[in-house]
Amino acid sequence: MLRNQSPVNPGAPISMNGSWFPARTMAFRALAKAFFLLMVCAHFAFRYASNPSFLNLSLYTQGLERTPYQYRVLPMYILRALMHSGLVLRLASHQRLLNDDPHLLILMGLALVSLVGAMLVTRLTISRLTGDSGFALWAVFMIALMCDLQLASPGCFILPYDVPSLFFFAAGIYLTISHRFIGYYLLFPLAVLNRETACFISVFFVVWEWVRLSMQGVEIKARILRLSPHALAQAAIWLAIKVSLAKAYAHNPVEVGSPSGGLFVTKLHYNLHELLKPEQWPFLLSICGFALPFLYLQRRWIRCDGIRYACAIVLPIYFAGMMLVGVIVELRIFTEWIALVTPAIALIVHNRFIPAPEGPDLLPHR
């Protein structure tokens, strides 16, 4: 059954045909759910931190790592601040799993906090889009499953900014759809300092707002005039931060193939060669836990134009960008996709299946 849509949030329902999980306010249930979510995230954090680090974390913390990796400075500041904590040093000395390395302990904590934050803020997003907070709570566990496969599988390398980038993208989506622009502009510089792929949050912002204004009947010219200042402001913030970082770390060693002081490493030739290898195709299909074929085939059930157009525009643009500057077979570079794919799949499931009414169990068909 089709749901009415709100012109404020493109595709957001304003009436419901029932909730999957009726909201209950019992304190014990709330605590049990919170504990379960925390344990799932802790499981991921332990698995994630047990993999080898791609960077020399000591050099990274000192600001001496290769560029462009050193440009992603936000975790560096967190490492610097916590490395002076006596509590962190004592805890690390008892963690043989982490080789008694306080850097890895801090990264494990950062991964835990980032994943918890991403799941909680995505719950708010899904709840706002479906009107079903109970369903939203359980839907966000897709994030943990996708992260575990994409970031914590044996053989993966860890980098300090991967999981935080998921949180920033998820938070950017929520702040956009909830029209909290002050929070969005406070978050955006931090996201850029974490990883330059934060520029794709801006693409989501423009797509969502374009659809929202369209549903309100705003003419194309007026939409352009309203959105151009946002797009230009975010581009200016992004560019100013990237240029400042390039100057600050101009004398650092560089990654192979990167020009001295350059912002990016060009990987197009390598990526085109990798895409021609059939053995890489199933590996690439595993992005977001093999959810992309399902998302494409069931896209009509999203029934939220803002999310549907964002998937159709943001994901291809992101992929094209990674073809130019990323290593396409490193699935961790697609971590941000999880923040967008999860609400899309949640909408598909919520719209495709009507929850059964509460009551006595039905007899099986003979």
URNOR-V534820 format. One record per residue. N is the residue number from 1. RES is the residue in three letters. NEAR is the number of other ideal C-beta (glycine too) atoms within 10 Angstrom. D_FIRST is the distance of its C-alpha to the first C-alpha in Angstrom with 1 decimal. Layout:
n=N res=RES near=NEAR d_first=D_FIRST
n=N res=RES near=NEAR d_first=D_FIRST
This chain:
n=1 res=MET near=5 d_first=0.0
n=2 res=LEU near=8 d_first=3.8
n=3 res=ARG near=18 d_first=6.5
n=4 res=ASN near=8 d_first=9.9
n=5 res=GLN near=18 d_first=12.7
n=6 res=SER near=18 d_first=16.2
n=7 res=PRO near=13 d_first=19.1
n=8 res=VAL near=13 d_first=21.3
n=9 res=ASN near=21 d_first=19.4
n=10 res=PRO near=26 d_first=17.8
n=11 res=GLY near=24 d_first=14.2
n=12 res=ALA near=21 d_first=14.6
n=13 res=PRO near=22 d_first=11.9
n=14 res=ILE near=12 d_first=13.5
n=15 res=SER near=9 d_first=11.3
n=16 res=MET near=12 d_first=9.9
n=17 res=ASN near=11 d_first=8.2
n=18 res=GLY near=11 d_first=11.4
n=19 res=SER near=15 d_first=13.8
n=20 res=TRP near=18 d_first=14.9
n=21 res=PHE near=13 d_first=18.5
n=22 res=PRO near=10 d_first=19.4
n=23 res=ALA near=9 d_first=22.0
n=24 res=ARG near=9 d_first=25.5
n=25 res=THR near=6 d_first=28.6
n=26 res=MET near=8 d_first=31.2
n=27 res=ALA near=7 d_first=33.7
n=28 res=PHE near=8 d_first=34.4
n=29 res=ARG near=10 d_first=30.8
n=30 res=ALA near=12 d_first=30.7
n=31 res=LEU near=10 d_first=34.1
n=32 res=ALA near=11 d_first=33.1
n=33 res=LYS near=13 d_first=30.1
n=34 res=ALA near=13 d_first=32.3
n=35 res=PHE near=10 d_first=35.0
n=36 res=PHE near=12 d_first=32.8
n=37 res=LEU near=20 d_first=31.5
n=38 res=LEU near=14 d_first=35.2
n=39 res=MET near=10 d_first=36.4
n=40 res=VAL near=19 d_first=33.9
n=41 res=CYS near=23 d_first=35.0
n=42 res=ALA near=15 d_first=38.7
n=43 res=HIS near=14 d_first=38.4
n=44 res=PHE near=23 d_first=37.3
n=45 res=ALA near=23 d_first=40.0
n=46 res=PHE near=15 d_first=42.7
n=47 res=ARG near=18 d_first=41.7
n=48 res=TYR near=24 d_first=41.4
n=49 res=ALA near=24 d_first=44.8
n=50 res=SER near=15 d_first=46.5
n=51 res=ASN near=16 d_first=46.1
n=52 res=PRO near=9 d_first=48.9
n=53 res=SER near=16 d_first=48.9
n=54 res=PHE near=16 d_first=49.1
n=55 res=LEU near=20 d_first=51.1
n=56 res=ASN near=14 d_first=54.3
n=57 res=LEU near=23 d_first=52.9
n=58 res=SER near=13 d_first=56.4
n=59 res=LEU near=15 d_first=56.9
n=60 res=TYR near=23 d_first=53.4
n=61 res=THR near=22 d_first=54.1
n=62 res=GLN near=13 d_first=57.3
n=63 res=GLY near=14 d_first=55.7
n=64 res=LEU near=14 d_first=57.7
n=65 res=GLU near=22 d_first=55.1
n=66 res=ARG near=18 d_first=54.5
n=67 res=THR near=24 d_first=52.5
n=68 res=PRO near=22 d_first=49.7
n=69 res=TYR near=21 d_first=48.7
n=70 res=GLN near=22 d_first=50.9
n=71 res=TYR near=23 d_first=49.0
n=72 res=ARG near=25 d_first=46.1
n=73 res=VAL near=20 d_first=48.1
n=74 res=LEU near=20 d_first=45.8
n=75 res=PRO near=25 d_first=46.1
n=76 res=MET near=20 d_first=49.8
n=77 res=TYR near=12 d_first=50.2
n=78 res=ILE near=19 d_first=48.4
n=79 res=LEU near=21 d_first=50.7
n=80 res=ARG near=14 d_first=53.7
n=81 res=ALA near=11 d_first=52.9
n=82 res=LEU near=18 d_first=52.2
n=83 res=MET near=16 d_first=55.0
n=84 res=HIS near=8 d_first=57.4
n=85 res=SER near=13 d_first=55.8
n=86 res=GLY near=7 d_first=58.1
n=87 res=LEU near=8 d_first=55.2
n=88 res=VAL near=18 d_first=53.5
n=89 res=LEU near=14 d_first=56.8
n=90 res=ARG near=10 d_first=57.4
n=91 res=LEU near=16 d_first=54.0
n=92 res=ALA near=20 d_first=54.3
n=93 res=SER near=12 d_first=57.7
n=94 res=HIS near=10 d_first=56.1
n=95 res=GLN near=15 d_first=53.3
n=96 res=ARG near=7 d_first=54.8
n=97 res=LEU near=12 d_first=51.4
n=98 res=LEU near=19 d_first=51.5
n=99 res=ASN near=11 d_first=55.2
n=100 res=ASP near=14 d_first=56.1
n=101 res=ASP near=16 d_first=54.8
n=102 res=PRO near=21 d_first=53.6
n=103 res=HIS near=23 d_first=51.8
n=104 res=LEU near=22 d_first=49.5
n=105 res=LEU near=22 d_first=49.0
n=106 res=ILE near=26 d_first=47.9
n=107 res=LEU near=25 d_first=45.5
n=108 res=MET near=23 d_first=44.0
n=109 res=GLY near=16 d_first=43.5
n=110 res=LEU near=24 d_first=42.1
n=111 res=ALA near=28 d_first=39.6
n=112 res=LEU near=20 d_first=38.6
n=113 res=VAL near=16 d_first=38.2
n=114 res=SER near=24 d_first=36.3
n=115 res=LEU near=27 d_first=33.8
n=116 res=VAL near=20 d_first=33.3
n=117 res=GLY near=18 d_first=32.9
n=118 res=ALA near=28 d_first=30.4
n=119 res=MET near=25 d_first=28.2
n=120 res=LEU near=17 d_first=28.4
n=121 res=VAL near=20 d_first=27.7
n=122 res=THR near=28 d_first=24.8
n=123 res=ARG near=25 d_first=23.4
n=124 res=LEU near=19 d_first=23.6
n=125 res=THR near=26 d_first=21.9
n=126 res=ILE near=26 d_first=18.9
n=127 res=SER near=19 d_first=18.8
n=128 res=ARG near=18 d_first=19.0
n=129 res=LEU near=26 d_first=16.1
n=130 res=THR near=26 d_first=13.7
n=131 res=GLY near=18 d_first=15.3
n=132 res=ASP near=22 d_first=15.9
n=133 res=SER near=15 d_first=19.6
n=134 res=GLY near=17 d_first=19.9
n=135 res=PHE near=20 d_first=17.7
n=136 res=ALA near=23 d_first=19.5
n=137 res=LEU near=22 d_first=22.8
n=138 res=TRP near=15 d_first=22.3
n=139 res=ALA near=25 d_first=20.6
n=140 res=VAL near=25 d_first=23.8
n=141 res=PHE near=16 d_first=25.9
n=142 res=MET near=22 d_first=24.8
n=143 res=ILE near=25 d_first=27.3
n=144 res=ALA near=20 d_first=30.1
n=145 res=LEU near=16 d_first=29.5
n=146 res=MET near=26 d_first=29.5
n=147 res=CYS near=28 d_first=32.6
n=148 res=ASP near=17 d_first=34.4
n=149 res=LEU near=16 d_first=34.1
n=150 res=GLN near=23 d_first=34.7
n=151 res=LEU near=24 d_first=37.4
n=152 res=ALA near=22 d_first=39.0
n=153 res=SER near=13 d_first=39.5
n=154 res=PRO near=7 d_first=43.2
n=155 res=GLY near=6 d_first=44.9
n=156 res=CYS near=19 d_first=43.0
n=157 res=PHE near=13 d_first=45.0
n=158 res=ILE near=22 d_first=44.1
n=159 res=LEU near=23 d_first=44.5
n=160 res=PRO near=27 d_first=44.4
n=161 res=TYR near=24 d_first=41.8
n=162 res=ASP near=28 d_first=39.0
n=163 res=VAL near=27 d_first=37.0
n=164 res=PRO near=26 d_first=37.7
n=165 res=SER near=26 d_first=36.2
n=166 res=LEU near=27 d_first=32.9
n=167 res=PHE near=27 d_first=33.0
n=168 res=PHE near=28 d_first=34.0
n=169 res=PHE near=28 d_first=31.2
n=170 res=ALA near=29 d_first=28.6
n=171 res=ALA near=26 d_first=30.2
n=172 res=GLY near=24 d_first=30.4
n=173 res=ILE near=28 d_first=26.7
n=174 res=TYR near=24 d_first=26.0
n=175 res=LEU near=23 d_first=28.8
n=176 res=THR near=24 d_first=27.5
n=177 res=ILE near=27 d_first=23.9
n=178 res=SER near=15 d_first=25.3
n=179 res=HIS near=13 d_first=27.9
n=180 res=ARG near=14 d_first=30.8
n=181 res=PHE near=13 d_first=33.2
n=182 res=ILE near=8 d_first=36.3
n=183 res=GLY near=15 d_first=35.2
n=184 res=TYR near=22 d_first=34.1
n=185 res=TYR near=14 d_first=37.5
n=186 res=LEU near=11 d_first=39.3
n=187 res=LEU near=19 d_first=37.3
n=188 res=PHE near=24 d_first=37.7
n=189 res=PRO near=16 d_first=41.5
n=190 res=LEU near=14 d_first=41.3
n=191 res=ALA near=28 d_first=38.7
n=192 res=VAL near=26 d_first=41.1
n=193 res=LEU near=23 d_first=44.0
n=194 res=ASN near=23 d_first=42.1
n=195 res=ARG near=25 d_first=41.2
n=196 res=GLU near=22 d_first=41.2
n=197 res=THR near=23 d_first=37.7
n=198 res=ALA near=24 d_first=36.6
n=199 res=CYS near=20 d_first=36.8
n=200 res=PHE near=20 d_first=33.3
n=201 res=ILE near=29 d_first=31.9
n=202 res=SER near=23 d_first=33.1
n=203 res=VAL near=18 d_first=31.2
n=204 res=PHE near=25 d_first=27.9
n=205 res=PHE near=23 d_first=29.1
n=206 res=VAL near=20 d_first=29.7
n=207 res=VAL near=24 d_first=26.5
n=208 res=TRP near=24 d_first=24.3
n=209 res=GLU near=21 d_first=26.4
n=210 res=TRP near=21 d_first=26.5
n=211 res=VAL near=21 d_first=22.8
n=212 res=ARG near=23 d_first=22.7
n=213 res=LEU near=19 d_first=25.5
n=214 res=SER near=17 d_first=24.1
n=215 res=MET near=17 d_first=20.9
n=216 res=GLN near=11 d_first=23.5
n=217 res=GLY near=8 d_first=25.2
n=218 res=VAL near=15 d_first=28.3
n=219 res=GLU near=10 d_first=30.5
n=220 res=ILE near=10 d_first=31.3
n=221 res=LYS near=8 d_first=34.8
n=222 res=ALA near=11 d_first=33.9
n=223 res=ARG near=18 d_first=31.5
n=224 res=ILE near=13 d_first=34.4
n=225 res=LEU near=11 d_first=36.8
n=226 res=ARG near=13 d_first=34.6
n=227 res=LEU near=16 d_first=33.8
n=228 res=SER near=11 d_first=37.2
n=229 res=PRO near=9 d_first=39.0
n=230 res=HIS near=16 d_first=36.5
n=231 res=ALA near=15 d_first=36.8
n=232 res=LEU near=10 d_first=40.6
n=233 res=ALA near=13 d_first=41.0
n=234 res=GLN near=22 d_first=39.1
n=235 res=ALA near=12 d_first=41.0
n=236 res=ALA near=10 d_first=44.2
n=237 res=ILE near=18 d_first=43.6
n=238 res=TRP near=19 d_first=42.7
n=239 res=LEU near=13 d_first=45.8
n=240 res=ALA near=12 d_first=48.1
n=241 res=ILE near=20 d_first=47.3
n=242 res=LYS near=18 d_first=47.6
n=243 res=VAL near=11 d_first=50.9
n=244 res=SER near=12 d_first=52.3
n=245 res=LEU near=20 d_first=51.5
n=246 res=ALA near=15 d_first=53.1
n=247 res=LYS near=9 d_first=56.2
n=248 res=ALA near=13 d_first=56.4
n=249 res=TYR near=21 d_first=56.2
n=250 res=ALA near=12 d_first=58.1
n=251 res=HIS near=9 d_first=60.8
n=252 res=ASN near=18 d_first=58.6
n=253 res=PRO near=13 d_first=58.7
n=254 res=VAL near=18 d_first=56.1
n=255 res=GLU near=14 d_first=53.8
n=256 res=VAL near=6 d_first=55.2
n=257 res=GLY near=11 d_first=54.4
n=258 res=SER near=18 d_first=53.7
n=259 res=PRO near=11 d_first=56.1
n=260 res=SER near=10 d_first=58.0
n=261 res=GLY near=13 d_first=56.1
n=262 res=GLY near=15 d_first=53.1
n=263 res=LEU near=16 d_first=49.6
n=264 res=PHE near=17 d_first=48.1
n=265 res=VAL near=20 d_first=49.1
n=266 res=THR near=13 d_first=48.2
n=267 res=LYS near=17 d_first=46.7
n=268 res=LEU near=12 d_first=45.4
n=269 res=HIS near=9 d_first=48.0
n=270 res=TYR near=16 d_first=47.4
n=271 res=ASN near=17 d_first=43.6
n=272 res=LEU near=11 d_first=43.8
n=273 res=HIS near=11 d_first=46.2
n=274 res=GLU near=17 d_first=43.9
n=275 res=LEU near=13 d_first=40.9
n=276 res=LEU near=8 d_first=43.0
n=277 res=LYS near=10 d_first=43.5
n=278 res=PRO near=6 d_first=41.2
n=279 res=GLU near=8 d_first=41.6
n=280 res=GLN near=14 d_first=39.9
n=281 res=TRP near=10 d_first=36.7
n=282 res=PRO near=9 d_first=35.1
n=283 res=PHE near=13 d_first=36.4
n=284 res=LEU near=15 d_first=34.6
n=285 res=LEU near=12 d_first=31.4
n=286 res=SER near=15 d_first=31.6
n=287 res=ILE near=21 d_first=30.9
n=288 res=CYS near=27 d_first=28.2
n=289 res=GLY near=19 d_first=28.5
n=290 res=PHE near=12 d_first=27.7
n=291 res=ALA near=21 d_first=24.2
n=292 res=LEU near=19 d_first=24.6
n=293 res=PRO near=9 d_first=24.0
n=294 res=PHE near=16 d_first=20.7
n=295 res=LEU near=17 d_first=19.8
n=296 res=TYR near=11 d_first=20.8
n=297 res=LEU near=10 d_first=19.1
n=298 res=GLN near=16 d_first=15.7
n=299 res=ARG near=16 d_first=16.0
n=300 res=ARG near=10 d_first=13.2
n=301 res=TRP near=17 d_first=10.8
n=302 res=ILE near=26 d_first=12.9
n=303 res=ARG near=19 d_first=11.2
n=304 res=CYS near=28 d_first=14.2
n=305 res=ASP near=18 d_first=16.9
n=306 res=GLY near=27 d_first=19.7
n=307 res=ILE near=30 d_first=19.2
n=308 res=ARG near=20 d_first=18.5
n=309 res=TYR near=19 d_first=21.6
n=310 res=ALA near=26 d_first=23.6
n=311 res=CYS near=24 d_first=23.1
n=312 res=ALA near=14 d_first=24.1
n=313 res=ILE near=15 d_first=27.1
n=314 res=VAL near=23 d_first=28.4
n=315 res=LEU near=23 d_first=28.5
n=316 res=PRO near=10 d_first=30.4
n=317 res=ILE near=14 d_first=32.8
n=318 res=TYR near=21 d_first=33.4
n=319 res=PHE near=16 d_first=34.1
n=320 res=ALA near=9 d_first=36.5
n=321 res=GLY near=17 d_first=38.2
n=322 res=MET near=17 d_first=38.7
n=323 res=MET near=16 d_first=40.2
n=324 res=LEU near=13 d_first=42.8
n=325 res=VAL near=18 d_first=43.7
n=326 res=GLY near=21 d_first=42.2
n=327 res=VAL near=14 d_first=42.9
n=328 res=ILE near=22 d_first=39.9
n=329 res=VAL near=15 d_first=40.3
n=330 res=GLU near=15 d_first=40.4
n=331 res=LEU near=20 d_first=36.8
n=332 res=ARG near=20 d_first=37.5
n=333 res=ILE near=23 d_first=37.5
n=334 res=PHE near=22 d_first=33.7
n=335 res=THR near=26 d_first=33.2
n=336 res=GLU near=27 d_first=31.5
n=337 res=TRP near=24 d_first=28.7
n=338 res=ILE near=25 d_first=27.5
n=339 res=ALA near=26 d_first=26.7
n=340 res=LEU near=25 d_first=24.3
n=341 res=VAL near=24 d_first=22.9
n=342 res=THR near=29 d_first=22.0
n=343 res=PRO near=30 d_first=19.5
n=344 res=ALA near=24 d_first=18.0
n=345 res=ILE near=24 d_first=17.6
n=346 res=ALA near=26 d_first=16.4
n=347 res=LEU near=25 d_first=13.5
n=348 res=ILE near=22 d_first=12.8
n=349 res=VAL near=16 d_first=13.0
n=350 res=HIS near=26 d_first=11.1
n=351 res=ASN near=21 d_first=8.0
n=352 res=ARG near=12 d_first=8.7
n=353 res=PHE near=10 d_first=9.4
n=354 res=ILE near=11 d_first=8.3
n=355 res=PRO near=16 d_first=11.8
n=356 res=ALA near=9 d_first=13.7
n=357 res=PRO near=6 d_first=15.2
n=358 res=GLU near=7 d_first=18.8
n=359 res=GLY near=6 d_first=21.4
n=360 res=PRO near=5 d_first=24.0
n=361 res=ASP near=5 d_first=23.6
n=362 res=LEU near=7 d_first=22.3
n=363 res=LEU near=6 d_first=25.1
n=364 res=PRO near=5 d_first=25.0
n=365 res=HIS near=4 d_first=24.6
n=366 res=ARG near=3 d_first=28.1
